[in-house]
Amino acid sequence: MQSRDRLTLRVPASCRPGHQDKSSRLFTESVEEYVEGVFRLQKEMDKVTTGEIATYMIVSPASASNMIKKLASLGLVSHVPYKGIKLTKHGEKLARQMTRAHRVIERFLVDELHLPWNDVHELACKLEHYINDDIIDRIEQRLGNPTTCPHGNPIDADAPDPSVRLEDAATGKLRVYRISDERKEFLEHLEEIGLKTGAKFEATGSTKIDRLIHLKVAGKKVTVGAEVARHLWVVPAQQ
């Protein structure tokens, strides 16, 4: 047996305590999360403000403002007072990379590891920062090149999207196309009332005062509020 004083075993560089470049990425996890957050918000509204970013990231306005300044210094966003925050071309590229990784990982966790579809978002948020594009490519190929994540959102962020928010849809027979709010509690609620991705239902009417929408899901009457109506995206049932 080799003497212990001649041990040559060493931990790999990226596994050393405190190593700051485990993923060999150009940006920190926080920077990537903010860029991805701005990208999501840009698809939700015409103008993204610091306040909306703070609400989305669940941080103080001051923290969000400091990070936006950092993103601007890195050339990832442009911030014009009163005109909002927009990703630069460089920021858009990074955001698409992160979004694709996130959604491929979610698909893998559900399809291959059989984790619940409503409880993979947070885990994917962590893993996406430590898996490089080559591995994401291989996972995607292994899965058969899926087009969406388990919540219906496109893996290719630039793919055509025929859906509209439930709040903007006409009454009639509809199908859940995608879900833009991936919080566990929100997805659990949708599952409870039968509105998972791909589910067919009928919108029967709405109220003008409190913006409630009346549905018929699997033969049962269901009423949903503004939050569901905003984050549930639908197409006509025949599509």
ChimeraX attribute file (.defattr): number of C-alpha atoms within 10 A of each C-alpha:
attribute: neighborCount
match mode: 1-to-1
recipient: residues
	/A:1	3
	/A:2	6
	/A:3	6
	/A:4	7
	/A:5	6
	/A:6	7
	/A:7	8
	/A:8	6
	/A:9	6
	/A:10	7
	/A:11	8
	/A:12	7
	/A:13	10
	/A:14	13
	/A:15	11
	/A:16	11
	/A:17	8
	/A:18	8
	/A:19	9
	/A:20	12
	/A:21	14
	/A:22	14
	/A:23	15
	/A:24	13
	/A:25	14
	/A:26	9
	/A:27	13
	/A:28	13
	/A:29	16
	/A:30	11
	/A:31	17
	/A:32	22
	/A:33	19
	/A:34	20
	/A:35	27
	/A:36	22
	/A:37	16
	/A:38	27
	/A:39	22
	/A:40	16
	/A:41	18
	/A:42	16
	/A:43	11
	/A:44	13
	/A:45	10
	/A:46	10
	/A:47	14
	/A:48	20
	/A:49	21
	/A:50	21
	/A:51	15
	/A:52	16
	/A:53	22
	/A:54	17
	/A:55	12
	/A:56	15
	/A:57	16
	/A:58	11
	/A:59	12
	/A:60	13
	/A:61	16
	/A:62	12
	/A:63	14
	/A:64	22
	/A:65	16
	/A:66	12
	/A:67	17
	/A:68	23
	/A:69	15
	/A:70	14
	/A:71	21
	/A:72	18
	/A:73	11
	/A:74	13
	/A:75	14
	/A:76	23
	/A:77	22
	/A:78	18
	/A:79	18
	/A:80	9
	/A:81	8
	/A:82	8
	/A:83	12
	/A:84	13
	/A:85	20
	/A:86	22
	/A:87	22
	/A:88	16
	/A:89	12
	/A:90	12
	/A:91	23
	/A:92	18
	/A:93	14
	/A:94	19
	/A:95	24
	/A:96	18
	/A:97	20
	/A:98	21
	/A:99	25
	/A:100	23
	/A:101	27
	/A:102	26
	/A:103	30
	/A:104	26
	/A:105	24
	/A:106	27
	/A:107	27
	/A:108	21
	/A:109	20
	/A:110	17
	/A:111	14
	/A:112	11
	/A:113	9
	/A:114	10
	/A:115	14
	/A:116	12
	/A:117	21
	/A:118	21
	/A:119	18
	/A:120	22
	/A:121	20
	/A:122	14
	/A:123	13
	/A:124	19
	/A:125	18
	/A:126	13
	/A:127	13
	/A:128	25
	/A:129	21
	/A:130	14
	/A:131	17
	/A:132	15
	/A:133	14
	/A:134	9
	/A:135	11
	/A:136	19
	/A:137	15
	/A:138	12
	/A:139	17
	/A:140	21
	/A:141	11
	/A:142	12
	/A:143	14
	/A:144	9
	/A:145	13
	/A:146	17
	/A:147	17
	/A:148	19
	/A:149	22
	/A:150	26
	/A:151	23
	/A:152	18
	/A:153	20
	/A:154	20
	/A:155	22
	/A:156	17
	/A:157	17
	/A:158	8
	/A:159	11
	/A:160	8
	/A:161	13
	/A:162	11
	/A:163	16
	/A:164	19
	/A:165	19
	/A:166	23
	/A:167	20
	/A:168	11
	/A:169	16
	/A:170	14
	/A:171	16
	/A:172	14
	/A:173	17
	/A:174	23
	/A:175	23
	/A:176	24
	/A:177	25
	/A:178	25
	/A:179	24
	/A:180	18
	/A:181	16
	/A:182	18
	/A:183	13
	/A:184	16
	/A:185	12
	/A:186	16
	/A:187	21
	/A:188	17
	/A:189	14
	/A:190	18
	/A:191	15
	/A:192	10
	/A:193	15
	/A:194	17
	/A:195	21
	/A:196	24
	/A:197	21
	/A:198	16
	/A:199	16
	/A:200	21
	/A:201	21
	/A:202	20
	/A:203	20
	/A:204	16
	/A:205	15
	/A:206	17
	/A:207	9
	/A:208	8
	/A:209	6
	/A:210	9
	/A:211	14
	/A:212	18
	/A:213	21
	/A:214	18
	/A:215	22
	/A:216	18
	/A:217	17
	/A:218	14
	/A:219	9
	/A:220	10
	/A:221	13
	/A:222	16
	/A:223	16
	/A:224	16
	/A:225	14
	/A:226	13
	/A:227	13
	/A:228	23
	/A:229	18
	/A:230	17
	/A:231	19
	/A:232	23
	/A:233	26
	/A:234	27
	/A:235	22
	/A:236	20
	/A:237	16
	/A:238	8
	/A:239	9
